[in-house]
């Protein structure tokens, strides 16, 4: 795997593991708590992250089957930075329409297992990606458009960090159940 992608992947994994470590001692009732009827529970946030990464992986593998891919160009760098700033800001965004409302109810352990599996698939994808595809427009983000794999990994990392803050807000919300 390209050394930059390797570093990014390790960083993504450290953030995912921090989410797991933060939540592993909470009960199913606590993880299902919704601070308001129109707000997500922790389990729904985790499902959203899993669905997002599964969709990203599926898109990457489908796009990588193309005989040739266009170069992402300098615009992808600008769009990637704008996305990064947005995700690291305190602003809140609606999930893209193509992502379904997470239903909740899935056990925490199952979500964590599935998330590990999709991350392993992403790692294997990155390890097998030919060097000439590193600058290719290989992923289309629903809001900012085409990104390289490195920019996609940066998006995944910042996306999880963004939702980790949301999880902390839920855990500190009034009415959050005691164990």
Phi and psi in degrees as GROMACS dihedral restraints (atoms count N, CA, C in turn):
[ dihedral_restraints ]
;  ai    aj    ak    al  type     phi  dphi    fc
    3     4     5     6     1   -53.6    20    10
    4     5     6     7     1   139.1    20    10
    6     7     8     9     1   -62.6    20    10
    7     8     9    10     1   -36.2    20    10
    9    10    11    12     1   -66.0    20    10
   10    11    12    13     1   -44.4    20    10
   12    13    14    15     1   -62.1    20    10
   13    14    15    16     1   -38.5    20    10
   15    16    17    18     1   -60.6    20    10
   16    17    18    19     1   -46.9    20    10
   18    19    20    21     1   -62.2    20    10
   19    20    21    22     1   -43.6    20    10
   21    22    23    24     1   -62.9    20    10
   22    23    24    25     1   -42.4    20    10
   24    25    26    27     1   -63.4    20    10
   25    26    27    28     1   -43.3    20    10
   27    28    29    30     1   -61.1    20    10
   28    29    30    31     1   -39.1    20    10
   30    31    32    33     1   -65.7    20    10
   31    32    33    34     1   -44.4    20    10
   33    34    35    36     1   -57.8    20    10
   34    35    36    37     1   -43.3    20    10
   36    37    38    39     1   -66.7    20    10
   37    38    39    40     1   -38.9    20    10
   39    40    41    42     1   -61.4    20    10
   40    41    42    43     1   -39.6    20    10
   42    43    44    45     1   -69.0    20    10
   43    44    45    46     1   -43.5    20    10
   45    46    47    48     1   -60.0    20    10
   46    47    48    49     1   -45.1    20    10
   48    49    50    51     1   -64.4    20    10
   49    50    51    52     1   -33.0    20    10
   51    52    53    54     1   -66.0    20    10
   52    53    54    55     1   -34.7    20    10
   54    55    56    57     1   -66.1    20    10
   55    56    57    58     1   -45.8    20    10
   57    58    59    60     1   -58.6    20    10
   58    59    60    61     1   -48.7    20    10
   60    61    62    63     1   -61.8    20    10
   61    62    63    64     1   -36.0    20    10
   63    64    65    66     1   -67.5    20    10
   64    65    66    67     1   -29.9    20    10
   66    67    68    69     1  -108.8    20    10
   67    68    69    70     1   -11.2    20    10
   69    70    71    72     1   -63.4    20    10
   70    71    72    73     1   -18.1    20    10
   72    73    74    75     1  -102.9    20    10
   73    74    75    76     1     4.1    20    10
   75    76    77    78     1   -84.2    20    10
   76    77    78    79     1   149.3    20    10
   78    79    80    81     1   -79.0    20    10
   79    80    81    82     1   162.3    20    10
   81    82    83    84     1   -56.6    20    10
   82    83    84    85     1   -38.2    20    10
   84    85    86    87     1   -64.7    20    10
   85    86    87    88     1   -39.8    20    10
   87    88    89    90     1   -66.2    20    10
   88    89    90    91     1   -42.2    20    10
   90    91    92    93     1   -69.7    20    10
   91    92    93    94     1   -20.9    20    10
   93    94    95    96     1   -92.4    20    10
   94    95    96    97     1    -5.8    20    10
   96    97    98    99     1   -62.5    20    10
   97    98    99   100     1   131.6    20    10
   99   100   101   102     1  -112.2    20    10
  100   101   102   103     1   123.4    20    10
  102   103   104   105     1   -64.9    20    10
  103   104   105   106     1   -18.8    20    10
  105   106   107   108     1  -157.7    20    10
  106   107   108   109     1   157.1    20    10
  108   109   110   111     1   -56.2    20    10
  109   110   111   112     1   -32.1    20    10
  111   112   113   114     1   -96.7    20    10
  112   113   114   115     1    11.0    20    10
  114   115   116   117     1  -108.4    20    10
  115   116   117   118     1   157.6    20    10
  117   118   119   120     1   -84.1    20    10
  118   119   120   121     1   152.4    20    10
  120   121   122   123     1   -85.7    20    10
  121   122   123   124     1   171.2    20    10
  123   124   125   126     1   -59.4    20    10
  124   125   126   127     1   -43.5    20    10
  126   127   128   129     1   -60.2    20    10
  127   128   129   130     1   -40.5    20    10
  129   130   131   132     1   -66.1    20    10
  130   131   132   133     1   -37.5    20    10
  132   133   134   135     1   -62.5    20    10
  133   134   135   136     1   -45.0    20    10
  135   136   137   138     1   -63.3    20    10
  136   137   138   139     1   -41.1    20    10
  138   139   140   141     1   -62.9    20    10
  139   140   141   142     1   -40.3    20    10
  141   142   143   144     1   -59.7    20    10
  142   143   144   145     1   -46.1    20    10
  144   145   146   147     1   -62.1    20    10
  145   146   147   148     1   -43.0    20    10
  147   148   149   150     1   -63.9    20    10
  148   149   150   151     1   -48.6    20    10
  150   151   152   153     1   -59.6    20    10
  151   152   153   154     1   -41.7    20    10
  153   154   155   156     1   -61.5    20    10
  154   155   156   157     1   -46.9    20    10
  156   157   158   159     1   -71.8    20    10
  157   158   159   160     1   -34.4    20    10
  159   160   161   162     1   -63.5    20    10
  160   161   162   163     1   -43.5    20    10
  162   163   164   165     1   -64.1    20    10
  163   164   165   166     1   -38.7    20    10
  165   166   167   168     1   -62.3    20    10
  166   167   168   169     1   -46.6    20    10
  168   169   170   171     1   -61.7    20    10
  169   170   171   172     1   -45.6    20    10
  171   172   173   174     1   -61.4    20    10
  172   173   174   175     1   -41.2    20    10
  174   175   176   177     1   -64.4    20    10
  175   176   177   178     1   -46.1    20    10
  177   178   179   180     1   -58.2    20    10
  178   179   180   181     1   -46.1    20    10
  180   181   182   183     1   -66.9    20    10
  181   182   183   184     1   -38.1    20    10
  183   184   185   186     1   -67.0    20    10
  184   185   186   187     1   -46.1    20    10
  186   187   188   189     1   -65.0    20    10
  187   188   189   190     1   -35.9    20    10
  189   190   191   192     1   -68.6    20    10
  190   191   192   193     1   -14.8    20    10
  192   193   194   195     1   -75.7    20    10
  193   194   195   196     1   -14.9    20    10
  195   196   197   198     1   -63.3    20    10
  196   197   198   199     1   144.6    20    10
  198   199   200   201     1   -62.2    20    10
  199   200   201   202     1   -40.4    20    10
  201   202   203   204     1  -141.2    20    10
  202   203   204   205     1   153.0    20    10
  204   205   206   207     1  -128.3    20    10
  205   206   207   208     1   143.0    20    10
  207   208   209   210     1   -70.6    20    10
  208   209   210   211     1   155.5    20    10
  210   211   212   213     1   -67.7    20    10
  211   212   213   214     1   140.8    20    10
  213   214   215   216     1   -67.4    20    10
  214   215   216   217     1   -30.9    20    10
  216   217   218   219     1    75.9    20    10
  217   218   219   220     1   174.9    20    10
  219   220   221   222     1   -69.4    20    10
  220   221   222   223     1   -26.8    20    10
  222   223   224   225     1   -62.0    20    10
  223   224   225   226     1   -31.8    20    10
  225   226   227   228     1   -64.0    20    10
  226   227   228   229     1   -36.7    20    10
  228   229   230   231     1   -63.9    20    10
  229   230   231   232     1   -41.7    20    10
  231   232   233   234     1   -64.6    20    10
  232   233   234   235     1   -47.8    20    10
  234   235   236   237     1   -63.1    20    10
  235   236   237   238     1   -39.3    20    10
  237   238   239   240     1   -62.9    20    10
  238   239   240   241     1   -42.2    20    10
  240   241   242   243     1   -65.8    20    10
  241   242   243   244     1   -39.8    20    10
  243   244   245   246     1   -62.6    20    10
  244   245   246   247     1   -42.0    20    10
  246   247   248   249     1   -62.3    20    10
  247   248   249   250     1   -43.8    20    10
  249   250   251   252     1   -60.4    20    10
  250   251   252   253     1   -47.1    20    10
  252   253   254   255     1   -60.4    20    10
  253   254   255   256     1   -44.3    20    10
  255   256   257   258     1   -61.2    20    10
  256   257   258   259     1   -44.5    20    10
  258   259   260   261     1   -71.2    20    10
  259   260   261   262     1   -29.8    20    10
  261   262   263   264     1   -87.1    20    10
  262   263   264   265     1    -8.3    20    10
  264   265   266   267     1   -81.8    20    10
  265   266   267   268     1   167.2    20    10
  267   268   269   270     1   -77.4    20    10
  268   269   270   271     1     1.1    20    10
  270   271   272   273     1   -64.1    20    10
  271   272   273   274     1   152.5    20    10
  273   274   275   276     1  -114.6    20    10
  274   275   276   277     1   143.9    20    10
  276   277   278   279     1  -127.4    20    10
  277   278   279   280     1   150.0    20    10
  279   280   281   282     1   -77.5    20    10
  280   281   282   283     1   141.9    20    10
  282   283   284   285     1   -64.2    20    10
  283   284   285   286     1   146.0    20    10
  285   286   287   288     1   -56.3    20    10
  286   287   288   289     1   146.5    20    10
  288   289   290   291     1   -58.5    20    10
  289   290   291   292     1   -31.1    20    10
  291   292   293   294     1   -71.2    20    10
  292   293   294   295     1   -13.6    20    10
  294   295   296   297     1   -92.6    20    10
  295   296   297   298     1   125.8    20    10
  297   298   299   300     1   -74.2    20    10
  298   299   300   301     1   159.8    20    10
  300   301   302   303     1   -65.1    20    10
  301   302   303   304     1   123.3    20    10
  303   304   305   306     1   -63.7    20    10
  304   305   306   307     1   128.7    20    10
  306   307   308   309     1   -75.0    20    10
  307   308   309   310     1   -23.0    20    10
  309   310   311   312     1    78.9    20    10
  310   311   312   313     1  -179.9    20    10
  312   313   314   315     1    87.0    20    10
  313   314   315   316     1   -14.9    20    10
  315   316   317   318     1   -77.5    20    10
  316   317   318   319     1   136.3    20    10
  318   319   320   321     1   -61.9    20    10
  319   320   321   322     1   142.8    20    10
  321   322   323   324     1   -53.2    20    10
  322   323   324   325     1   -45.3    20    10
  324   325   326   327     1   -62.3    20    10
  325   326   327   328     1   -37.6    20    10
  327   328   329   330     1   -67.5    20    10
  328   329   330   331     1   -43.5    20    10
  330   331   332   333     1   -60.7    20    10
  331   332   333   334     1   -44.4    20    10
  333   334   335   336     1   -65.6    20    10
  334   335   336   337     1   -39.4    20    10
  336   337   338   339     1   -62.9    20    10
  337   338   339   340     1   -48.1    20    10
  339   340   341   342     1   -64.1    20    10
  340   341   342   343     1   -36.1    20    10
  342   343   344   345     1   -67.2    20    10
  343   344   345   346     1   -41.2    20    10
  345   346   347   348     1   -60.4    20    10
  346   347   348   349     1   -41.5    20    10
  348   349   350   351     1   -64.7    20    10
  349   350   351   352     1   -42.9    20    10
  351   352   353   354     1   -69.1    20    10
  352   353   354   355     1   -33.3    20    10
  354   355   356   357     1   -66.0    20    10
  355   356   357   358     1   -39.7    20    10
  357   358   359   360     1   -64.0    20    10
  358   359   360   361     1   -39.5    20    10
  360   361   362   363     1   -63.4    20    10
  361   362   363   364     1   -40.0    20    10
  363   364   365   366     1   -64.5    20    10
  364   365   366   367     1   -40.1    20    10
  366   367   368   369     1   -62.1    20    10
  367   368   369   370     1   -46.9    20    10
  369   370   371   372     1   -62.9    20    10
  370   371   372   373     1   -39.0    20    10
  372   373   374   375     1   -60.8    20    10
  373   374   375   376     1   -48.3    20    10
  375   376   377   378     1   -63.7    20    10
  376   377   378   379     1   -38.7    20    10
  378   379   380   381     1   -66.0    20    10
  379   380   381   382     1   -32.1    20    10
  381   382   383   384     1   -91.7    20    10
  382   383   384   385     1    -9.2    20    10
  384   385   386   387     1   -67.7    20    10
  385   386   387   388     1   125.6    20    10
  387   388   389   390     1   -61.9    20    10
  388   389   390   391     1   143.2    20    10
  390   391   392   393     1   -52.8    20    10
  391   392   393   394     1   -36.9    20    10
  393   394   395   396     1   -68.0    20    10
  394   395   396   397     1   -10.4    20    10
  396   397   398   399     1   -97.0    20    10
  397   398   399   400     1     0.9    20    10
  399   400   401   402     1   -64.6    20    10
  400   401   402   403     1   -28.9    20    10
  402   403   404   405     1  -100.9    20    10
  403   404   405   406     1     7.9    20    10
  405   406   407   408     1   -79.2    20    10
  406   407   408   409     1   151.6    20    10
  408   409   410   411     1   -79.2    20    10
  409   410   411   412     1    89.2    20    10
  411   412   413   414     1  -105.7    20    10
  412   413   414   415     1   -13.9    20    10
  414   415   416   417     1  -135.6    20    10
  415   416   417   418     1   136.1    20    10
  417   418   419   420     1  -108.3    20    10
  418   419   420   421     1   107.7    20    10
  420   421   422   423     1   -74.9    20    10
  421   422   423   424     1   138.6    20    10
  423   424   425   426     1   -61.2    20    10
  424   425   426   427     1   -24.8    20    10
  426   427   428   429     1  -103.7    20    10
  427   428   429   430     1   -36.2    20    10
  429   430   431   432     1  -109.9    20    10
  430   431   432   433     1    -6.1    20    10
  432   433   434   435     1    91.0    20    10
  433   434   435   436     1  -154.5    20    10
  435   436   437   438     1   -73.1    20    10
  436   437   438   439     1   140.2    20    10
  438   439   440   441     1  -135.0    20    10
  439   440   441   442     1   158.4    20    10
  441   442   443   444     1   -77.9    20    10
  442   443   444   445     1   173.3    20    10
  444   445   446   447     1   -65.0    20    10
  445   446   447   448     1   -40.7    20    10
  447   448   449   450     1   -60.3    20    10
  448   449   450   451     1   -43.8    20    10
  450   451   452   453     1   -67.1    20    10
  451   452   453   454     1   -32.7    20    10
  453   454   455   456     1   -66.4    20    10
  454   455   456   457     1   -44.0    20    10
  456   457   458   459     1   -61.9    20    10
  457   458   459   460     1   -38.8    20    10
  459   460   461   462     1   -63.3    20    10
  460   461   462   463     1   -41.8    20    10
  462   463   464   465     1   -59.7    20    10
  463   464   465   466     1   -48.3    20    10
  465   466   467   468     1   -57.4    20    10
  466   467   468   469     1   -46.1    20    10
  468   469   470   471     1   -59.7    20    10
  469   470   471   472     1   -49.6    20    10
  471   472   473   474     1   -70.2    20    10
  472   473   474   475     1   -31.8    20    10
  474   475   476   477     1   -62.8    20    10
  475   476   477   478     1   -45.3    20    10
  477   478   479   480     1   -66.4    20    10
  478   479   480   481     1   -41.8    20    10
  480   481   482   483     1   -59.9    20    10
  481   482   483   484     1   -41.9    20    10
  483   484   485   486     1   -58.3    20    10
  484   485   486   487     1   -47.3    20    10
  486   487   488   489     1   -76.9    20    10
  487   488   489   490     1   -22.1    20    10
  489   490   491   492     1   -63.7    20    10
  490   491   492   493     1   -38.7    20    10
  492   493   494   495     1   -64.3    20    10
  493   494   495   496     1   -40.0    20    10
  495   496   497   498     1   -62.1    20    10
  496   497   498   499     1   -42.8    20    10
  498   499   500   501     1   -60.2    20    10
  499   500   501   502     1   -43.5    20    10
  501   502   503   504     1   -61.3    20    10
  502   503   504   505     1   -39.0    20    10
  504   505   506   507     1   -62.5    20    10
  505   506   507   508     1   -41.7    20    10
  507   508   509   510     1   -63.2    20    10
  508   509   510   511     1   -44.8    20    10
  510   511   512   513     1   -64.2    20    10
  511   512   513   514     1   -25.3    20    10
  513   514   515   516     1  -103.1    20    10
  514   515   516   517     1     7.4    20    10
  516   517   518   519     1   -71.6    20    10
  517   518   519   520     1   147.6    20    10
  519   520   521   522     1   -57.8    20    10
  520   521   522   523     1   138.0    20    10
  522   523   524   525     1    87.9    20    10
  523   524   525   526     1    -2.4    20    10
  525   526   527   528     1   -60.1    20    10
  526   527   528   529     1   128.4    20    10
  528   529   530   531     1   -67.4    20    10
  529   530   531   532     1   141.2    20    10
  531   532   533   534     1   -71.7    20    10
  532   533   534   535     1   157.9    20    10
